Amino acid sequence: MTPSILDAPRYLGNDPTITLRRPLHSDAPKAYPILALWHQKVLAPYGVTYDQASAAQTVQHILDEGVVVMAESVTDGMVGFLAGIVLAWPVNRQQWIVLEQFFWYNRRFPQVVEPLWQAFELDAQRRGAVAVVGGAMDAFNRDQMGVLYRRRGYVPLDHSYVKCLNPIA
């Protein structure tokens, strides 16, 4: 496998106060509050409860097996991350895709968005992925995500739906 651009932290452009890097296991707790807020807005209304231990296992698995990029500011800590899991295409198990799972950035640092995606896509390609599949949640800036995806060369693929089978009393 070819070396990753994330094998060592690198500055964001000419800004020595922000670096892009591959997160370490010790960085995982930085993502938990963001995942909990995401869950509260996206999944909790449909009866899905949040379990911190499960969330931690998921994050650890993605750190071990996925494609993950983190932007870190000297003054503000983590200011963005993008994470995806590597999967075989269901109809051709010899070809891999990366399914984007989590994208977040601190709105005070919009300059990290494009570099996060560029590093994420390059690392996915280095891992052998033939495509990246991402999504835009209706509960979170779906239209803005659509603009970002189209700007980066993505095309619409599908739209997911959810139905609560066991409503919370």
N, C-alpha and C positions, 0 to 999 in steps of 0.2 A: 504494500500500500504506500502511496506517495505521502510525503510529509504534509501535514496540515498547516494552513496559515495560522492556526490557533495553537501550534505546538509551544509557542512562547507568546506572552502578552505583547500586544502591539498598540501603539498610540493611535488614537482616532485622528487621522490626518496629521495636522501640525500641532494639535492640542495635546500637550504633555500631561494634562490633568484628567484625561479620560482614556482608558484602555479597553480594548476588546480582548477577551480571553475565553478559554474553556473553563467553566466553573469546576471547582473542586468539591468533594463531598462536604467539606466544611462550609461551603457556601449555601448548601441546600436550605438551611433554616431561613435564609433571607427571602426565599420564595414562598414560604408557608403563609404569611399574612396576605400576600397578593392572591394566592390560590383560594384562600378562605373567602376573601371578598368576591372573587370571581364566582365561586360556588354559590354564595349567598344570592347573587344577582341572577345567575343563569340556571342553576340546577335545583336549589332549595324550593322554588315555587312548584316544582313537579314531584316533590316527595323524596328527593334524594338527599340523604343526610350526609353531613361532613364528618369524616373520621380522620383525625390527625395522623394516626399511625399508618393508615392506608395511603394518605397523601404523601407521607414521608417515604413509604416504600415505592410509590410511583415515581417520585422525584429521584430517588436513588437508582431505580431501574433505568430511567431516562439518562441519568448521568453516566451509567455504566455502558449502556447499549445504544443510546440515541445520538442525535446530533444536537449540540447545545452550544449557544454563544451567549456571553454575558458582557454587558458594557458596565464599566465601573468608574466612578468619579472619585478623585482624591478627596474631595470635600463631602460628597453626598453618598458614598458607597454605591451599591448596585443601582443603576439608573435605567437598565433595560436588560431583557433576556428574551431569547427565542429558542424554543425546544421542540424537537420532533422525534418520533420513533421510526425506526427502520423496519419496513415490512416487505414481504414478497407480494407481488401482484397476485391476486387470487386466481387469475387465468394463466399466469406464466410465472411459476415459482422460481425460475432462474433469473428473473428481473426484479430489482429492488426499487422501492419508492421510499420517500421520507414523508410521513404524515405529520404535518405541523400540528402541535398540541397546544402550546402556550406561547403567546407573544404579549409582552408588556413593555412599556417604557414610561418613564417619568416625563410628564408633559412639559416640564421645564428643560428637557434635553432632547428636542426633536432631531437634533443633528445625529443621534445614534441610530435612527430608524434604518436608513439606507445601508450603512456599514454593517449593522446586525444582519440584515437580509443577505447582503453580498457574502459575508463570511459564512452564514448558514448554508446558502446554496453551494458555495465552493466546497465546504466540508461534506455536504451531502453527495456531491459529485465525486469527491475523493473517495468516499465510502462505497462508491459503485452504484449509487441511485440513478435511475433513468428519468425520474420525475420527482417533483415535490408537489404534494397535494395539501392545500391549506383551506381554511374556512373562515367565515365571517359570521359571528353570532349576531342574531337579530337584537339581542339585549345589549350589545356593545358596538357602537359605531360601525355598523355593517357597511354603510355607504362609503365611509372613509377607508375602510379596509379594502373595499372593492376598487377604489381609486389606486391604493397602494399596490394591490395585486396586478391590476392592469398595467400600471406604470412599469412594473417589473417583468411584464411579458406573460402573466398568467391569464387564462381564460376561464369563464364560469364553467363549472362541472356539474354541480347538483345543488339541491337545497334540502336540508334535513328537517324533519318534523319530530316532535316529541309528544307523547300522550302519557299522562299520569295514570297508572293502573291501580295504585293504592294511595288514594288521597289521605293526607294527614288530617286527622280529626280536629 
